[in-house]
């Protein structure tokens, strides 16, 4: 960490005394962006890393669109919609919309896409986003019905944010692998080059339909390079090799604020950060099966200090595992584990570990935060060895019962409903490493109860049980620092989604 900061500081010093670089991006009408995680697939249903969500929202359209400021639903691929009964939504579709390959959009696109990804046999990675769908029916060429297995009050939010629509004919021919190799959507940008693991280049789609609630794209091309090393990203944006980066660590972002040709913008997001603790039989750290050990870990971490000194940017401390803005999220009645290293040591001794123990901690981003957590654990005798890797590899380790502590972050795939956060990790699915049946049942009832008061009560009981058992350590909401050339007009949003179609050159 010190070496990285020294290099960044040195690069910054050079930038401050040099003339502002000639920004190639504006000259060629290409926004150059660097990102640290490469998606395992560009198909929105077969990855759940943030850059995949960004690409999904840029290259594809959804039936509905949720305004990022007012949260109002508007028609996107759907012209209108109505609730037929507790389980059925009917959509009148837009006519005249074309996919990037020239294929017509119609009911077949919706029916084939959603039925395909909702079928567990097709193994969509984002299964939690589609498992509520029973079937999608074609009424006529421009009318469909989406039918849920049970009443699912969050359906419109999923259909407005994360359920991209593919061209049926093309998707039938090529499947998810072909969609990753040569993506085809109907969104404001089309993919013109994809080098897996290296880069992806987007070009504005001149045929984007004018009735969309999204603006027509202004910048000609967007080129995203996947650069895992933050140090290299910093050097690139300082030299003018990149026009836009995000998730910049607080200390480095603050240094860049003094660079004349750059702008630094930060804001809180829907993304939550937490420590996930594996209590399953056969896990690599049986110590975590003891609730005293889990509570000791919670008391060992000074969340306020890490938030203030490392996270910054408007983040807030969490008390439960959900995004505070989400429908149904509450921390009422949940126990709070305040920073108390003496109590942590006492609990460890009571559990039979007066000298602490060793275990692994897995992480995939915000390494400086993980390292701070490790230092706090070390102070009470828990020696945590860091395994830092790409998200897909870490997720597979979690699902294979091969992780002990995991430094997780979760942005809910843009969905502003508790069903998109807590149940992913505690609802009995592939990412649940506690498998408490009572918690799972309560979350399931919350997911499928229409009455808001009753929904919130189910979620409250589940969230309190998670907290009482200290199955995880809620940490903070994660603000994002964006750094861009001053030649770029852009606006950050709480859903952590750069809207390339709104960006322009000054």
N, C-alpha and C positions, 0 to 999 in steps of 0.2 A: 504493500500500500504506500509506504513512504517513497519507494522508487517511482511509482506512478505519479505521485504528487510532485516530485522533483522534476520529472520529465515534463509534466503539464505546465509547471511554473516556468520552466526554461522556455518552452514553446510560447507561452504567454508573453514572456519578456521580449522575445523576438517580434511577436506580433505587434506589441505596443509601440515599438520604435520603427516598425516598417510602415510603408505606405499601405493603404487598404488594397488588397489584391484585386485584380481584375476578375470579376465574378463570371466565370465561364457559363454558369447555369443560365443567367439572364440572356447572355449573348446568343445562346443556342436554343432558348426557350425550353430548357430542360431543368426541372427541379431535381437536384442530386441529393439523395437522402442516404444516410447510413443507419443500420439497425443491427443490434447485437445477436438476435436470435433468428435463425433461418427456419421457416415453416417446414414441417415434414411433408406437407402437401399444400398446394395452393387451393385445392378444393375446400371450401369453407366447412364441409362436414367431416373432413378428415385431418383436421389440426385444431388445436385450441390454444396456441400461443398468440400473443397480442398482434404480432405483425400479420398473422393469418386473418384475424378479425378485421384489421385495417384493410387488407387486400380484398376480403370478402365484401366489405361495405363500399369499396371503390369500383370493383369490376362487376359486381352483381347488383340486382335490385331485389327488393322484398315486396310482398303484397301490399303492406302498409308502410308508412314512414312515421316515426315519432320525432316531433320537433325537439331538438336538444335543449331548448330553453323553456318552452311552455309545456313540454311533454304531451302536447296535443297529437292525436293520431290523424294522419292525412292519407289519402289514397295514393299509392305509388303504382305498382302494376295493377292494383285493383282500383276501379273507378268509384265503387261504393260497396258497402257491406251491411249486413244486418244479422242480428242474433236470432236464429230460428227457434232454438230451444236451449236448455242448459248445456247441451253438448255439441251444438251445431252452429257454425258460422257460415253464412253464404256470401260469396263475393261475385260482384259484376266486374269483369276484367276489362282493361283498356284494349282497344283495337288499334292496329297499325304499329304496334311496338315491334322492333326488330332486335334480334341478338346480333352480336358482333360478327358472326359468320353468315348473316343474312337470313337465318331461319326465323320464321314468324313465331311470336309469342302468342300462346292461346291456352285453353284449359288443359291440353295435353301436357304442357310444360309444368304446370302446377301439380297435376295429378301424378305424373311419373316421378318428378323430383321428390315430393314429400312422401309418397308411398314407398319409394325406394329407400330413402334414408331412415324412415321410421321402422323399417323391417330390421330387427336385430341381426338377422342372418347376414346383412350387408355390412355390419360392423362399423357403423359411423363412429368416429372418435368422440364426437359431441353428442353421444346418445342421450344425455340428460336434456338436451334441447328438443328432442323429437319423440321421446318415449311416451308422451302424453297423447300422441296422435293414434287413433284407431284406424282411420282410413280417410282418404280424400276422394270424393266422387265428382265426376263430370256431369253437369246438368245439361249444358249445351256447349258450343264452341267457346263462348265467352262467359260462362258461369260455372262456378265450382262450389262444393260444400266441403268444409273441413270439419271432421267429426272426431271429438276427443273420446277417450276410453271412459272417462268420468268427467263431471263438471270441472273445468280448468280455467279459473278466472284470469290467469295471466296469459291466456292464449294470444290475445291481440299484441301484447308486448313482444312475445317471441316472433310472431309473424311480421312485426314491424322492425325487427332489429337483427335477428340472427338466422332466419330461415330463408336463405337465398334461393332463387328459382333458376334452374338450369334449362337449356334448350333440350326438349325431350328426345328428339331424333338423334342429336349428337351425343347426348349422355348415354343413350341406349347402345350406341355404337362403340364408344370409347371407354365408358365407365370412369370410376374415380382416378385410375392411373393415367388414362388419356386426358382427363380434365386437368390433372396436375401438369402433364407435359405441355399441353396446348389449351390453356384455359379459355373458355368462351362464356361470357355473361351478356347482360344488356345494360350494364351500368355506364356512368359517365366516362370511364377510361377502359380501354381494351389492352390486353397483354400482347405485346409485339415480340418480346423475347423473354425466355425463362431459362436461366442456367441454374439448375437445382443446387442449393447450398451456396451459391455465389451471388447471383443478382437477378432482378426482375425489372423489366422496362415496360412502362405503361404509356399509352398514347391516347390523347383525348378522342372520344368517339363522336365524330361529327354528326352521326345519325341518332344521337341521344334524344329521346322523345321530349318534346317541348312542354308537355303537360306535367312532367315530373315536379314534385314539390322541391326537388333539389335543383340548384342552379346549373346552368350549362357550364362545363369546364372551361377555364380560361388559359391555364398554362398548357403548352403543347405536349410536353412529355414529363414523366416522372420516372427517374431511375433509382432503384433502391438496391444498395449493395449491402450484403450481410457481412459485417465486420465485428467479430466477437470481442475484440480487444478495445476497451474504452480509450486507452491511451492513443491508439491509432485513429479512432474516431475524432478525438480532440485535435490531433495534429491536422487531420484532414479539414475540419471546419475552420481552423485557424488559418490554414494556407489557402483556403478557397476551393479545395477539392470537393467539399460537400457544402450544400446550401442549408441543410436541415438535419438536426439530430434531436433525439428525445431521450428521456430517462437519464439525463446527465446528473451525476452525484452533486449534492448541494455545495460542497466545498469548491468543486471545479466550476460549477455554474456561477458561483459568486465571483470567482476570479475573472470569468469571461465577461461579466457585466461591464468591465472597464475597457474592453476592446472596442474601438470606435466603429468598426464596420460590422459588429454583431449585435443582435438583440437577444435578450434572455427573458423568457416569460415562464411563470410557474402558476400552478393551480392545483387544488385538491381534486381527487378523482373518486370514482366508484370502487376503485381497487382496494381490497382489504389485504392486510398482511398478518400472518399468524404462524405459530409453531404447531405443526401437526405431530401428535405423539402416537406411536403404534402400540396398541395393547393386545393385538391378536396373538393367539397361540402360535409358537414357532417363529415369532419375530426375532430380530437380531439383538434386541435389548430387553430381556425379560424383566429387568428392573422397572420398566415403565408400566408394568401391570399393577404395580402398587400405587394407589392414589396419592400416598404421602410423597412419593418420588415426583409424581407429576406436579403436585402442588409446590414442592420445593423448587422445581424448575420455574414455575410461574413467579414465585417470590424472589427468585435470584436475579431477575432481569429488571433493570431500571429503565422502564419504557419511556418515562418523561425525559430522561437525559438523552437517550438515543434519538427521540423525536426532535428535541431542541437542537442537538449538536450535529446530527448526521442526516436525519430525514428532512426536516424543515418544510418550507414551501406551502404551509397551510394545512398539513396533515393533522389528524386528530386521533387521540387515544381511543381504542375500541374496548368494549367490555364484553361483547358477544360476537359470534362468528356470522356476521352479515353486514351489508353496507347500510349505514344509518338511514339513507334516503329511500331504501327499498320498502315497498308495501309489505307490511307484516314484520319488519325488523324492529326489535325492542331490546333494551337491556334492563327493563324494569324487573326487580327482584333477583337478578343474577348476582352471585357473589363476586367481589372484586379482590384480586390478589395483588396487594400493593408491594412495592419493592421493600424487601426485608431479608437481607442475606443471613442475619442471625437465625431467623425463623427457618429459612431454607436449610441451613446446616442442621438445625434441631430435627427437622422432619426427616432429613436423610439419615441421621443417626438412629432415629426411632424405626426407620425402615430397615436398619441393619447395614447402612453404608456410611459409618462415621468418617471414613477416609475417602468418600466419594467413589467414583467408578469411571470407566471409559466407555464411550459410545461414538457412533458416527452421526454427523449431521449433514443432510443433503440440501443443496440450494442450486438455483439456476440463474439468479439475477440479484441485484443489490448486494453485491459481495461485501461491501463495506459494512452494511447492516448485519450480515451474518457474522462477520468477524467481531463486531462489537458484542453480539449475543454470546459468541464463544468465550470472549474475555470475562463476561459476567458469570457464565457457568463455571469457568475455571476458578473464579474467586471463591466458590462454595465447594469446590472439590470435584466437579464434574468435568472431565477432560473430553472435549468433543473434537473429533477429527473431521475436517471439512472435505466433503465430496462435492465439487462444483462441476456442473455439467449442463448440456443442453436440455431444455424442458422435456422433450419427448423421451429421452433416455431416463431422466429422473422419474417421470410419470410411470414408465414401465417398471422401474425398481419399486416404486410404491405399490403398484398393482401386483407385483410378484412377492409381496411381503418381505422385501429385502431392505427396508429402511427403518430407522429408529425414530430420529427426530428429522423433520423436514421443515425448512424455512419456505413456506408457501406464500404465494400471492394469487389473488383471484379477482378478475374484473367482471365476472358474471356475463361475459359475452354481450355487454351493453344492456342486458335486461334489468329493469329497475323493479324487481320483485324478489322477495326472499326465496321463492322456489328456485331461483337461478344461482343461489349461493350456498346456504347451509345444507340443503339435501345432497348437493354434489359430494360433500365430504362426510356426511353423517346420516345419509338416507339409505344405507345398505348397499350402495352400488360399488363399482370397481375401485373407486378412490377412497372408500370408507375403511379405515384401519382400526376402527373401534367396534363396529357392528353391534351397537346396543339396540335390541329390538324395540324397546319402548320408545327410544328417541326416533327411530325410523318410522314407527307407526304414527307418532304425533306429527312428524314432518309430512308424511303422506296425507294425513287428514288436512293439514294446513294447505297443502298444494291443491286439494280438490274440494275445498269448502268455499261456497260462493259468498256467504255472509262475512263481511270484513271483520266484525268484532270476534266472531267465532274463529276465523282464520288466525287472527293475531293472537288469540288465546292459545291455540294449538302451537303456534310457533314459539310463543313465550315459554310454554311448558318445556318444549324441546330444547330451547336455548338455555334455559335454567338448568336442565339436567346435564347438558354438555358442560356448562360452567361448574356445576357442583361436583362433577366427576373429574374436572380438570383434564378433559380429553385433549384440550389444546390450550395454547396461550394466545388470546387475542392481542394483537400488538397495536397497529395503527392503520389509518387509511393512508394510501400512498400518493403523495403529490408528485406531479411530473414537472421537471424542468426541461423546457424546450430551448434550444439554441439555434438561431437561424441568421443568415445574412440579413442586413437591414433592407435589402432589395425586395424581400418577400413580405407580402401582406398575408397574415394568417391570424386565426383566433383559436385559442384553446377551449376545449369543452370538458365538462366533468366526466364524460364517458370515455375520455382518453383516446379519442378518435380524431386523428388529423384529417380534416375534410379537404382533400386535394382539390376537389371540384370548386371549392370556395376560394382557394388561394389565387393570388395574382402577383404580378411584378409591379413594383412601385415605379 
